[in-house]
Amino acid sequence: MTEMLKGTLEGIVLAILSLRPEYGYEITARLREMGFTDIAEGTVYALLVRIEQRGLVGVEKVPSEKGPPRKVYSLNAQGQAYLEEFWRTWSFLTERLDQLQKGGR
């Protein structure tokens, strides 16, 4: 399960950000609410760094009541295009896997 999730986590996080801007801890909490309880916070933060470097998200530093400013991530146009491609690929894969599960029909 963990290995399969690694390949899809980026798309899942972008889908979360397509709903509203969030900071890292909020994203991790949302993932846990969805049942992804084994995902470490460090994994999410490393992924956020990667998608920021790839230009898929906008980042705004927002003052925090406790400590340094928080980085709030939002999906930008490039990230939206990537997410749309992710959903197309996901649909293709799930259709094929469903066919296999039903005996190739």
PyMOL commands that set and color helices and strands:
alter all, ss='L'
color gray80, all
select helices_A, chain A and resi 2-19+24-33+41-53+77-101
alter helices_A, ss='H'
color red, helices_A
select strands_A, chain A and resi 22-23+57-62+70-75
alter strands_A, ss='S'
color yellow, strands_A
deselect
rebuild
show_as cartoon
